[in-house]
């Protein structure tokens, strides 16, 4: 355990940031799973609606620094391509 006051504070700050990042990542994963479920069900309208929500969450995560910009772009590209492939 840290003895220095600033080190103790850093531990608390890191714990808070880790919890926030974990919640944001979890929400993004959930949104992506909803899109994939709609794709599996061949429901194009639901997939498009879920895609918009998922892209929004990914962009929020990127703006908060949870995801690197290229990672966010890759995720958006992959799910958009999958939705567009539905007949």
trRosetta pair geometry for C-beta under 8 A, 3 or more apart (Angstrom, degrees):
i j d omega theta_ij theta_ji phi_ij phi_ji
2 7 3.5 -149 -166 117 145 120
2 8 5.1 -161 86 -64 119 64
2 10 7.8 103 -46 52 174 100
2 11 6.2 -166 11 -30 133 130
3 7 7.3 37 51 56 42 133
4 7 4.3 80 69 7 96 110
4 8 7.0 -165 90 -11 48 83
5 8 5.7 -55 -152 32 32 112
5 9 6.6 32 151 -18 65 104
6 9 5.5 -51 -150 35 35 114
6 10 6.4 40 150 -23 65 102
7 10 5.5 -48 -148 32 34 114
7 11 6.7 41 150 -23 63 99
8 11 5.7 -50 -156 28 34 114
8 12 6.8 30 149 -14 64 104
9 12 5.7 -57 -154 37 36 110
9 13 6.2 33 152 -18 70 108
10 13 5.6 -55 -143 39 33 111
10 14 6.1 34 158 -20 67 107
11 14 6.0 -56 -146 37 26 110
11 15 6.4 29 153 -22 61 107
12 15 5.7 -55 -150 33 31 114
12 16 6.5 30 153 -18 64 105
13 16 5.8 -56 -153 36 32 112
13 17 6.3 27 154 -15 67 108
14 17 5.8 -56 -143 41 32 109
14 18 6.0 36 156 -24 66 108
15 18 5.8 -54 -146 34 27 113
15 19 6.6 27 155 -19 61 105
16 19 6.0 -57 -153 34 29 110
16 20 6.5 25 152 -16 64 108
17 20 5.6 -56 -148 38 33 112
17 21 6.1 31 156 -17 68 108
18 21 5.9 -55 -144 39 28 109
18 22 6.1 31 156 -22 64 109
19 22 5.8 -55 -146 35 28 113
19 23 6.5 28 155 -19 63 106
20 23 5.9 -57 -152 34 29 110
20 24 6.5 26 153 -16 64 108
21 24 5.7 -57 -147 38 32 110
21 25 6.2 31 156 -18 67 107
21 66 5.1 164 -137 -121 84 99
22 25 5.9 -55 -145 38 29 110
22 26 6.2 32 154 -22 63 109
23 26 5.7 -55 -148 35 29 114
23 27 6.5 30 154 -20 63 105
24 27 5.8 -54 -151 33 31 111
24 28 6.6 32 152 -19 64 104
24 60 7.5 -138 -149 111 113 99
24 61 5.0 145 160 -109 117 96
24 64 6.6 -128 -123 74 165 145
24 66 4.8 -127 101 -80 139 166
25 28 5.7 -54 -150 35 33 112
25 29 6.4 34 152 -19 66 105
25 61 7.1 104 -80 -137 52 139
25 66 6.2 -157 -60 173 82 129
26 29 5.7 -54 -149 36 31 112
26 30 6.4 34 152 -21 64 105
27 30 5.6 -52 -149 34 32 114
27 31 6.5 33 153 -19 65 104
27 57 5.7 -138 126 -159 103 135
27 61 8.0 -179 72 -66 102 117
28 31 5.8 -55 -151 35 31 111
28 32 6.4 30 152 -18 65 106
28 54 7.4 88 -155 -156 62 76
28 57 5.1 -179 -98 130 68 115
28 58 5.7 95 -136 -86 114 66
28 61 5.4 -15 -63 -34 135 154
28 66 8.0 179 -20 110 141 138
28 67 7.7 107 -97 -41 173 133
28 75 7.6 4 173 167 122 160
29 32 5.7 -56 -148 37 32 111
29 33 6.3 34 153 -21 65 106
30 33 5.7 -55 -150 35 31 113
30 34 6.6 35 151 -23 64 102
31 34 5.7 -50 -153 29 34 113
31 35 6.8 34 150 -17 64 101
31 50 7.0 169 -170 -178 72 86
31 53 5.7 -144 -144 117 117 95
31 54 3.9 161 145 -104 113 77
31 57 4.8 157 -8 36 162 149
31 58 7.7 -135 84 -38 139 83
32 35 5.7 -51 -154 34 36 112
32 36 6.4 34 149 -17 67 106
32 54 5.6 109 -76 -144 53 132
32 75 7.1 -79 -93 -171 132 110
32 79 6.0 -122 -133 -82 85 137
33 36 5.5 -54 -145 40 35 111
33 37 6.2 39 154 -24 67 103
34 37 5.7 -51 -146 33 31 112
34 38 6.6 31 154 -17 63 104
34 50 4.6 -149 120 -149 105 134
34 53 7.5 -20 82 78 141 129
34 54 7.1 -167 62 -64 102 112
35 38 5.9 -57 -153 36 31 110
35 39 6.4 33 149 -20 65 106
35 47 6.0 77 -156 -150 69 72
35 50 4.5 -175 -83 118 66 117
35 51 5.4 90 -120 -78 122 64
35 54 5.2 -35 -38 -27 130 154
35 79 5.1 35 119 -161 158 122
35 82 7.3 100 140 87 111 125
35 83 6.6 -66 -171 -68 110 109
36 39 5.4 -51 -147 35 35 115
36 40 6.3 37 153 -21 66 103
36 79 7.7 -89 -57 -123 77 97
36 82 7.2 -19 -101 139 70 155
37 40 5.6 -51 -148 35 32 112
37 41 6.4 23 154 -11 64 109
38 41 5.8 -60 -146 44 32 106
38 43 4.9 -89 -163 68 81 101
38 46 4.2 -151 -133 107 125 102
38 47 3.8 179 119 -77 123 70
38 50 5.3 169 -3 20 147 143
39 42 7.5 30 180 -77 34 35
39 47 5.3 89 -67 -114 66 133
39 82 5.5 -25 -110 150 159 107
39 83 6.5 -109 -86 -93 109 55
39 85 8.0 41 -150 67 119 95
39 86 6.1 -135 -136 -69 75 115
41 46 7.4 -5 76 64 126 139
42 86 6.2 152 -142 -151 60 110
42 87 7.5 -15 -148 48 109 85
43 46 4.0 15 124 31 122 115
43 47 5.9 150 91 -23 68 88
44 47 5.5 -57 -144 37 30 115
44 48 6.3 31 158 -21 66 104
44 83 7.6 110 -145 -173 69 81
44 86 4.8 179 -93 109 92 139
45 48 5.9 -54 -151 33 29 109
45 49 6.5 26 152 -16 63 107
46 49 5.7 -56 -149 38 34 112
46 50 6.1 29 155 -14 68 109
47 50 5.9 -58 -144 43 28 107
47 51 6.0 39 152 -30 64 106
47 83 4.8 169 147 -129 116 97
47 86 6.2 133 45 -18 163 155
48 51 5.4 -49 -146 29 30 119
48 52 6.8 34 155 -21 61 99
48 83 6.3 125 -82 -178 58 134
49 52 6.1 -52 -158 28 31 110
49 53 6.9 25 148 -11 62 106
50 53 5.6 -56 -152 40 38 112
50 54 6.0 39 152 -22 70 108
51 54 5.7 -56 -144 38 29 111
51 55 6.2 30 158 -20 65 106
51 79 6.1 173 -126 136 89 110
51 80 6.5 102 -162 -96 128 62
51 83 4.9 -12 -74 -61 143 162
52 55 6.0 -53 -146 35 28 110
52 56 6.5 32 152 -22 61 107
53 56 5.7 -56 -154 33 31 115
53 57 6.5 26 153 -16 65 105
54 57 5.8 -55 -149 37 33 108
54 58 6.3 32 153 -19 66 107
54 79 6.0 -76 111 125 147 166
55 58 5.7 -54 -145 37 32 112
55 59 6.3 32 155 -18 65 107
55 76 5.4 70 -120 -126 90 104
55 79 7.7 -154 -65 78 81 127
55 80 7.6 51 -78 -65 121 104
56 59 5.9 -58 -150 37 27 109
56 60 6.5 28 152 -19 63 106
57 60 5.6 -52 -148 35 33 113
57 61 6.4 34 153 -19 65 104
58 61 5.7 -54 -150 36 32 112
58 62 6.4 33 151 -20 65 105
58 67 7.0 -28 -165 35 74 157
58 72 5.1 143 163 -151 99 89
58 75 5.4 -164 -131 94 142 128
58 76 5.7 -175 95 -65 155 92
59 62 5.5 -51 -146 35 34 113
59 63 6.3 32 155 -18 66 105
59 72 6.7 106 -91 -178 43 135
59 76 7.9 50 -55 -74 84 133
60 63 5.8 -56 -147 37 30 109
60 64 6.4 20 156 -11 64 110
61 64 6.0 -64 -147 43 29 105
61 66 4.2 -72 -172 61 86 124
61 67 4.9 55 124 2 107 107
61 72 6.8 176 82 -100 96 114
62 65 7.8 52 178 -64 30 20
62 66 7.2 -81 -70 54 25 77
62 67 4.9 -52 -87 71 68 99
62 68 7.7 -18 -131 108 87 14
62 69 5.8 84 -162 -103 122 56
62 71 7.8 179 -99 73 98 86
62 72 3.8 -10 -74 -62 128 162
67 71 4.6 -131 -174 88 100 118
67 72 4.5 122 111 -59 132 91
67 75 7.5 -54 -160 4 158 138
68 71 4.5 90 58 5 84 107
68 72 7.1 -156 88 -6 42 86
69 72 5.7 -54 -149 37 33 112
69 73 6.3 34 153 -20 66 107
70 73 5.5 -52 -144 37 34 113
70 74 6.2 38 154 -23 65 104
71 74 5.7 -53 -148 34 30 112
71 75 6.5 29 154 -18 64 105
72 75 5.9 -55 -149 36 30 110
72 76 6.4 29 154 -17 65 107
73 76 5.8 -56 -147 38 30 110
73 77 6.1 32 154 -21 65 109
74 77 5.7 -56 -146 37 29 113
74 78 6.3 28 157 -21 65 107
75 78 5.9 -55 -147 34 28 110
75 79 6.6 13 162 -7 64 107
76 79 6.5 -65 -148 42 26 98
76 80 6.0 24 158 -18 65 115
77 80 5.9 -61 -142 39 25 110
77 81 6.1 27 159 -21 64 109
78 81 5.9 -57 -149 35 26 111
78 82 6.5 24 154 -18 62 108
79 82 5.5 -52 -147 36 36 114
79 83 6.4 37 154 -20 67 103
80 83 5.8 -53 -148 36 32 109
80 84 6.2 28 155 -16 65 110
81 84 5.8 -59 -146 41 29 110
81 85 6.5 33 153 -28 63 107
82 85 5.8 -55 -152 26 30 114
82 86 7.9 46 149 -35 57 86
83 86 6.2 -36 -171 0 41 112
